[in-house]
Amino acid sequence: MKILSTAKNTSGLTLFELVVTIFILGVGIVAMLDAIAPALRSAEDYESTTVFMNQARGTLNRVETLAYTSLNSNMGNPVNLTSLFGTTAEAAKENFTYKSVAYSPTVAIADASGGAGGLLELNVTVERVSLKTLRSEK
C-alpha cells in the first residue's frame, strides 16, 4: 500500500519571496544614498573652494611682488590685469579652467591709508573666495 505524501519541497524561493527581498534591498539602498548625498555635495563644495582659494592665493602672491608704484598707479575695482602685469600673456597666466568652466580672478586695489598714502589694500576674488592683504610703500 502506497502512502501519498502531501509535503512539498521547500528548499527553493518562490517568486513572491524574491520580489519582496528585492523591494527591501531597494528601499535600503535608496535610504543609504539619501544619507550619503549631502556628504558628497559637501565634499564637492570643499574641493571647488580649495581650488579657488589656491588660485586666488597664487594671484595675490604675484600681485604682491609688483612694485608699489605700479600697484598705486593701477588702483581700481576691478583692475585691468593686462595693465597690472604689463602684457596680455602675463595677465592670461591667471586664467584657469576648472571642471570645463573658465575662470579669471578679479583684482581690486584700494587706498587703505585713509588718504595719507603709503598703504594699499589688495583684494583678489575668484568665484566665492576673496583674499585680502595690505601692501605698504616701503
C-alpha positions as CSV (number, residue, x, y, z in Angstrom):
1,M,0.0,0.0,0.0
2,K,1.3,3.4,-1.0
3,I,1.0,6.4,1.2
4,L,0.6,9.7,-0.6
5,S,2.7,12.4,0.7
6,T,1.3,15.9,0.7
7,A,4.6,17.5,1.8
8,K,6.1,19.9,-0.7
9,N,9.8,20.6,-1.4
10,T,10.6,23.8,0.5
11,S,14.2,24.2,-0.4
12,G,13.6,26.9,-3.2
13,L,12.4,30.5,-3.2
14,T,9.1,31.5,-4.6
15,L,8.7,34.4,-6.9
16,F,6.9,36.4,-4.2
17,E,9.8,35.9,-1.8
18,L,12.2,37.1,-4.4
19,V,10.2,40.2,-5.2
20,V,9.8,41.1,-1.5
21,T,13.6,40.6,-1.0
22,I,14.5,42.9,-3.9
23,F,12.0,45.5,-2.7
24,I,13.5,45.5,0.8
25,L,17.0,45.8,-0.6
26,G,15.9,48.6,-2.9
27,V,14.4,50.6,0.0
28,G,17.7,50.1,2.0
29,I,19.9,51.2,-0.9
30,V,17.8,54.3,-1.6
31,A,17.9,55.2,2.1
32,M,21.7,54.9,2.2
33,L,22.1,57.0,-0.9
34,D,19.9,59.7,0.6
35,A,22.1,59.7,3.7
36,I,25.4,59.9,1.7
37,A,24.3,62.5,-0.8
38,P,24.8,65.6,1.4
39,A,28.3,64.4,2.3
40,L,29.1,64.0,-1.4
41,R,27.8,67.5,-2.2
42,S,29.8,68.9,0.8
43,A,33.0,67.2,-0.5
44,E,32.5,68.7,-3.9
45,D,31.9,72.2,-2.5
46,Y,35.1,71.8,-0.4
47,E,37.1,70.7,-3.4
48,S,36.0,73.7,-5.5
49,T,36.6,76.1,-2.6
50,T,40.1,74.7,-2.3
51,V,40.8,75.1,-6.0
52,F,39.5,78.7,-6.0
53,M,41.5,79.5,-2.8
54,N,44.7,78.2,-4.3
55,Q,44.2,80.2,-7.5
56,A,43.4,83.4,-5.5
57,R,46.4,82.9,-3.3
58,G,48.7,82.4,-6.4
59,T,47.3,85.6,-8.0
60,L,47.7,87.5,-4.7
61,N,51.3,86.4,-4.4
62,R,52.0,87.6,-7.9
63,V,50.4,90.9,-7.3
64,E,52.3,91.4,-4.0
65,T,55.6,91.0,-5.9
66,L,54.8,94.0,-8.2
67,A,56.4,97.4,-7.4
68,Y,54.4,99.6,-5.1
69,T,54.3,102.4,-7.8
70,S,52.8,100.0,-10.3
71,L,50.1,99.0,-7.8
72,N,49.4,102.6,-6.8
73,S,49.0,103.7,-10.5
74,N,46.6,100.8,-11.2
75,M,44.2,101.4,-8.3
76,G,40.6,100.4,-9.1
77,N,37.9,97.9,-8.7
78,P,38.4,95.8,-10.8
79,V,41.9,96.3,-12.0
80,N,42.8,95.7,-15.7
81,L,45.1,92.6,-15.4
82,T,46.9,93.4,-18.7
83,S,47.8,96.9,-17.4
84,L,48.8,95.5,-14.0
85,F,51.0,92.7,-15.3
86,G,52.3,94.5,-18.3
87,T,51.3,92.2,-21.2
88,T,48.3,90.1,-22.2
89,A,50.4,87.0,-22.0
90,E,51.3,87.7,-18.3
91,A,47.7,88.5,-17.5
92,A,46.5,85.3,-19.2
93,K,48.6,83.3,-16.7
94,E,46.0,84.0,-14.1
95,N,43.1,82.4,-16.1
96,F,42.3,78.8,-15.4
97,T,39.8,76.1,-16.2
98,Y,38.0,74.0,-13.5
99,K,35.5,71.3,-14.5
100,S,35.3,72.7,-18.0
101,V,34.5,76.2,-16.9
102,A,37.0,79.1,-17.5
103,Y,37.7,81.4,-14.5
104,S,39.6,84.7,-14.2
105,P,40.4,86.3,-10.9
106,T,39.2,89.8,-10.1
107,V,41.8,92.1,-8.6
108,A,41.0,95.3,-6.7
109,I,43.5,97.8,-5.3
110,A,42.3,100.5,-2.9
111,D,44.0,103.1,-0.7
112,A,43.9,101.8,2.8
113,S,45.8,104.7,4.4
114,G,42.7,106.9,4.8
115,G,44.1,109.5,2.3
116,A,47.6,109.7,3.8
117,G,49.1,107.5,1.1
118,G,51.7,104.7,1.5
119,L,49.3,101.8,2.2
120,L,47.2,99.8,-0.3
121,E,44.7,97.1,0.2
122,L,45.0,94.3,-2.4
123,N,41.9,92.1,-2.9
124,V,41.8,89.1,-5.2
125,T,38.5,87.3,-5.8
126,V,37.9,84.0,-7.6
127,E,34.3,82.9,-7.6
128,R,33.2,82.9,-4.0
129,V,36.7,83.1,-2.5
130,S,38.1,86.5,-1.7
131,L,41.6,87.1,-0.2
132,K,42.9,90.5,1.1
133,T,46.2,91.8,2.2
134,L,47.9,95.2,2.8
135,R,50.9,96.5,1.0
136,S,53.0,99.4,2.2
137,E,55.2,101.7,0.2
138,K,58.3,100.6,2.0
